[in-house]
Amino acid sequence: MASRGSIHKTEPLCDENVKLTSSEERDNVRPADGLFGWIPTLAAMVNYMFIFGVSNSYGVFSTYYLNVKFAGTSATTLAWIGTLVTSLMLGCSILTGAMSDKLGYRVTAYTGTVICTLAYILASFCKEVWQLILTQGVLLGIGASFLYAPSVSIPAQWFIKNRGLATGIAVAGSSIGGLWFTAAIQAMIDSLGAEWALRILGIITFSVTSLTNSLYYRRVPAKPRKSLFEFCAAKRLIFWLVAIETCTIYTGYWALTFYVGTNAKHLGGSLRDGSNLLLVLNAGSVVGRVMAGVIADRFGCINTLLISIMLTVVIEMPLWMTAKTITPLYVLCALYGLISPSFISINPVIIGRHFDMDVLASVMGMTNLFGGLGVLAGNLAQGAIFDKYDKREQFTNTIIFSGMFILLAGIVTFVMRVHVQRQRTDRRFFQRI
């Protein structure tokens, strides 16, 4: 058992009767922080382009559906499509994470490739909103979950000293994907139509992820265990603090991505302005997610997470609520992208510091279930608020809802910091945690 002052786990995660022998561990566990670890990490970065890139660029589809194809449909109804992609991707990872540890990373990832490709192709033939909800929403979200669960676990397995940097580089792929997905989807919708845009996305997803999945190597082999899920993780307070933080921040996080394009149109801009704002948002996120990992390695992951969440609230609410032209929206998207997505880089690092490597995908899947619930509740609530209270003409109430839940995530993160600090013997206010 680790000492009280350790930042690593202080109690066993699994049944202590289920262990590999020391000789087996030496033969099967590869060294951490080596050059080889960058191969699966960079493969995960590419797959992140196709996992979160879809969510980060959904604002293009959202703006098109809301203002053109389904102009008479409520924002709440259309919000189901983008909401289900992210919520099911995160929520289903409680199952796909356990499958990753049980069946292997590659098998799980290839299953996701097939499901995502099928979802895009089927969605391209849909004529009604409910059909898109089932294909571009439900089916694509489930497929993305099979790709996401192994991808989120790989960097933390292969790196210890530079775990934050490696995780930041991997998850930066989601923003890189958001960049080219946003530009490509807008161009394809303008020139070929939304149907062919979906078909081309399916073809590209199948071609690229089929290659990168083959590079998903584990560093630490999974240990045999009695059950599929790691329910013993739920006995620890740190698990619940990460889970609640994940839920609350995802509840408010996606408001800007979904509504900044519509906001730009209300201010006299075009659909192209909406996609350009998403490009700026994703460009900022590329830098921000890598920077968050680097800063977390130096100053502590929980410290970095706490500061970035509080700065997000300070930036989002004043800039968005007072925007009278498109220019402040560009500033907001740049700063929001730079600062807000640090939790995507840092949460896997926190889990990696407090739980065993061989069950990392399972524990991440359990915490991400709460993230999926947050996305589901938050995005649907934002759509209802936009329809009923903002009357689809302003965004004040939607912004307040988003900001308050992000603030709540910051409060939970502060409690997490106090909890971890109390487990140490050398307690100081300014301390790397």
Residue pairs with C-beta under 8 A, 6 or more apart in sequence:
1 10
1 11
1 12
2 8
2 9
2 10
3 425
4 10
4 423
4 424
4 425
5 423
5 424
5 425
5 426
6 423
7 353
7 354
7 420
7 424
7 433
8 353
8 354
9 354
9 355
9 356
10 423
11 236
13 230
13 232
13 233
13 355
13 356
13 359
13 363
14 223
14 225
14 230
14 232
14 356
14 359
15 225
15 226
15 232
18 223
18 224
18 225
18 226
19 223
20 28
20 221
20 223
28 221
29 219
29 220
29 221
30 36
30 219
32 158
32 159
32 160
32 161
32 219
33 158
33 159
33 160
33 161
33 162
34 158
36 158
36 217
37 158
37 159
37 166
37 219
38 158
38 166
39 215
39 217
40 154
40 158
40 215
40 216
40 217
41 154
41 155
41 158
41 159
41 166
41 169
41 170
42 169
42 170
42 215
43 154
43 212
43 213
43 215
43 216
44 150
44 151
44 152
44 154
44 155
44 170
44 173
44 212
44 216
45 169
45 170
45 171
45 172
45 173
45 176
46 173
46 208
46 209
46 212
47 109
47 147
47 151
47 173
47 209
47 212
47 213
48 151
48 170
48 171
48 172
48 173
48 174
48 176
48 177
49 173
49 174
49 176
49 177
49 180
49 181
50 116
50 144
50 147
50 177
50 205
50 208
50 209
51 89
51 144
51 147
51 148
51 151
51 174
51 177
52 171
52 173
52 174
52 175
52 177
52 178
52 344
53 173
53 174
53 176
53 177
53 178
53 180
53 181
54 85
54 140
54 144
54 177
54 181
54 201
55 82
55 85
55 86
55 89
55 174
55 178
55 254
55 257
56 174
56 175
56 177
56 178
56 181
56 182
56 257
56 278
56 281
56 282
56 285
57 177
57 178
57 181
57 182
57 185
57 278
57 282
58 81
58 82
58 85
58 257
58 258
59 182
59 257
59 258
59 259
59 260
59 261
59 274
59 275
59 278
60 181
60 182
60 185
60 186
60 189
60 261
60 274
60 275
60 278
61 81
61 82
61 136
61 185
61 194
62 78
62 79
62 81
62 82
62 258
62 261
62 262
63 261
63 262
63 265
63 271
63 274
63 275
64 189
64 194
64 271
65 73
65 78
65 81
65 129
65 132
66 73
66 75
66 78
66 262
67 262
67 265
67 271
68 271
69 194
70 78
70 129
73 129
74 383
74 387
75 383
75 386
75 387
75 392
76 380
76 383
76 384
76 386
76 387
77 129
77 383
78 129
78 383
79 258
79 379
79 380
79 382
79 383
80 133
80 137
80 380
81 129
81 132
81 133
81 136
81 137
82 137
82 254
82 258
82 379
83 137
83 254
83 375
83 376
83 379
83 380
83 383
84 133
84 137
84 138
84 141
84 376
85 136
85 137
85 140
85 141
85 144
86 141
86 250
86 254
86 372
86 375
86 379
87 141
87 372
87 373
87 374
87 375
87 376
87 379
88 137
88 138
88 141
88 142
88 144
88 145
88 372
89 141
89 142
89 144
89 145
89 148
89 372
90 145
90 148
90 250
90 368
90 369
90 371
90 372
90 375
91 145
91 368
91 369
91 371
91 372
91 373
91 376
92 141
92 142
92 145
92 146
92 372
93 145
93 148
93 149
93 152
93 364
93 365
93 368
93 369
93 372
94 229
94 365
94 366
94 368
94 369
95 145
95 365
96 108
96 112
96 145
96 146
96 148
96 149
96 365
97 149
97 153
97 361
97 362
97 363
97 364
97 365
97 366
97 368
98 228
98 229
98 230
98 361
98 362
98 365
99 107
99 108
99 146
99 149
99 228
100 108
100 149
100 150
100 153
100 361
100 362
100 365
101 222
101 358
101 359
101 360
101 361
101 362
102 222
102 228
104 218
105 150
105 153
105 154
105 216
105 217
105 218
105 361
106 150
106 213
106 214
106 216
108 146
108 149
108 150
109 146
109 147
109 150
109 151
109 209
109 213
109 216
110 210
110 213
111 143
111 146
112 143
112 144
112 145
112 146
112 147
112 148
112 209
113 143
113 146
113 147
113 205
113 206
113 209
113 210
113 213
114 143
114 206
115 139
115 140
115 142
115 143
115 146
116 140
116 143
116 144
116 147
116 202
116 205
116 206
116 209
117 143
117 202
117 203
117 205
117 206
118 139
118 143
118 202
119 135
119 136
119 139
119 140
119 143
119 202
120 136
120 140
120 198
120 199
120 201
120 202
120 205
121 198
121 199
121 202
122 135
122 139
123 131
123 132
123 135
123 136
123 139
123 140
123 198
124 194
124 195
124 196
124 198
124 199
124 202
125 195
126 132
126 135
126 136
136 198
147 209
148 368
149 361
149 364
149 365
150 216
150 361
151 170
152 171
152 348
152 361
152 364
152 368
153 348
153 360
153 361
153 364
154 170
154 216
155 163
155 166
155 167
155 169
155 170
155 348
156 163
156 166
156 167
156 348
156 349
156 351
156 352
156 357
156 360
157 218
157 219
157 220
157 352
157 357
157 360
158 166
158 219
159 165
159 166
159 167
161 297
162 297
163 293
163 297
163 349
163 352
163 353
164 292
164 293
164 294
164 295
164 296
164 297
164 301
164 345
164 346
164 349
165 290
165 293
165 294
165 297
166 293
167 293
167 345
167 346
167 348
167 349
168 289
168 290
168 291
168 292
168 293
168 294
168 296
168 345
169 290
169 293
171 289
171 341
171 344
171 345
172 285
172 286
172 289
172 290
172 345
174 285
174 289
174 344
175 282
175 283
175 284
175 285
175 286
175 288
175 289
175 337
175 341
176 282
176 286
178 278
178 281
178 282
178 285
179 279
179 282
179 283
179 286
181 201
182 275
182 278
182 279
182 282
183 275
183 279
184 197
185 197
185 201
185 275
186 271
186 272
186 275
188 196
188 197
188 200
189 197
192 200
219 357
220 357
220 358
221 358
222 358
222 359
223 358
223 359
225 359
229 362
229 366
230 359
230 362
230 363
230 366
233 239
233 355
233 359
233 362
233 363
233 366
234 240
234 366
236 354
237 419
238 350
238 354
238 416
238 419
238 420
239 355
239 363
239 366
239 367
241 412
241 413
241 415
241 416
241 419
242 347
242 350
242 351
242 367
242 416
243 366
243 367
243 369
243 370
244 370
244 412
245 305
245 343
245 347
245 409
245 412
245 413
245 416
246 343
246 347
246 367
246 368
246 370
246 371
246 374
247 370
247 371
247 373
247 374
248 374
248 405
248 406
248 408
248 409
248 412
249 309
249 343
249 374
249 405
249 406
249 409
250 371
250 372
250 374
250 375
250 378
251 374
251 375
251 377
251 378
251 381
251 405
252 378
252 401
252 402
252 403
252 404
252 405
252 406
252 409
253 340
253 341
253 378
253 402
253 406
254 375
254 378
254 379
254 382
255 378
255 382
255 398
255 399
255 401
255 402
256 281
256 316
256 320
256 332
256 333
256 336
256 402
257 278
257 281
258 379
258 382
259 382
259 386
259 395
259 398
260 274
260 277
260 278
260 281
260 329
260 332
260 333
261 271
261 273
261 274
261 275
261 277
261 278
262 274
263 320
263 323
263 329
263 395
264 270
264 273
264 274
264 277
264 326
264 329
265 271
265 273
265 274
266 393
266 394
267 323
267 324
267 325
267 326
267 329
268 326
269 326
273 326
276 330
277 326
277 329
277 330
277 333
278 333
280 330
280 333
280 334
280 337
281 333
281 334
281 336
281 337
282 337
283 334
283 337
284 333
284 334
284 335
284 336
284 337
284 338
285 337
285 338
285 340
285 341
286 337
287 337
287 338
288 337
288 338
288 339
288 340
288 341
288 342
289 341
289 342
289 344
289 345
290 345
291 338
292 304
292 308
292 341
292 342
292 345
292 346
293 345
293 346
293 349
295 304
296 303
296 304
296 305
296 342
296 345
296 346
296 349
298 432
299 432
300 431
300 432
300 433
301 346
301 349
301 350
301 353
301 433
302 346
302 350
302 413
302 416
302 417
302 420
302 433
303 417
303 432
303 433
304 342
304 346
305 342
305 343
305 346
305 347
305 350
305 413
306 410
306 413
306 414
306 417
308 339
308 340
308 342
308 343
309 340
309 342
309 343
309 406
309 407
309 409
309 410
309 413
310 407
310 410
311 339
312 336
312 339
312 340
312 406
313 403
313 406
313 407
313 410
315 332
315 335
315 336
315 339
315 340
316 332
316 336
316 340
316 399
316 402
316 403
316 406
317 399
317 400
317 403
319 328
319 331
319 332
319 335
320 328
320 329
320 332
320 395
320 399
321 395
321 396
321 399
322 328
323 329
323 332
340 406
343 409
347 364
347 367
348 360
348 364
351 360
351 363
351 364
351 367
352 360
355 363
374 405
378 401
378 402
378 405
381 401
382 398
382 401
382 402
385 397
385 398
385 401
386 392
386 395
386 397
386 398
389 397
390 396
390 397
390 398
417 433
420 433
421 427
421 431
421 433
424 431
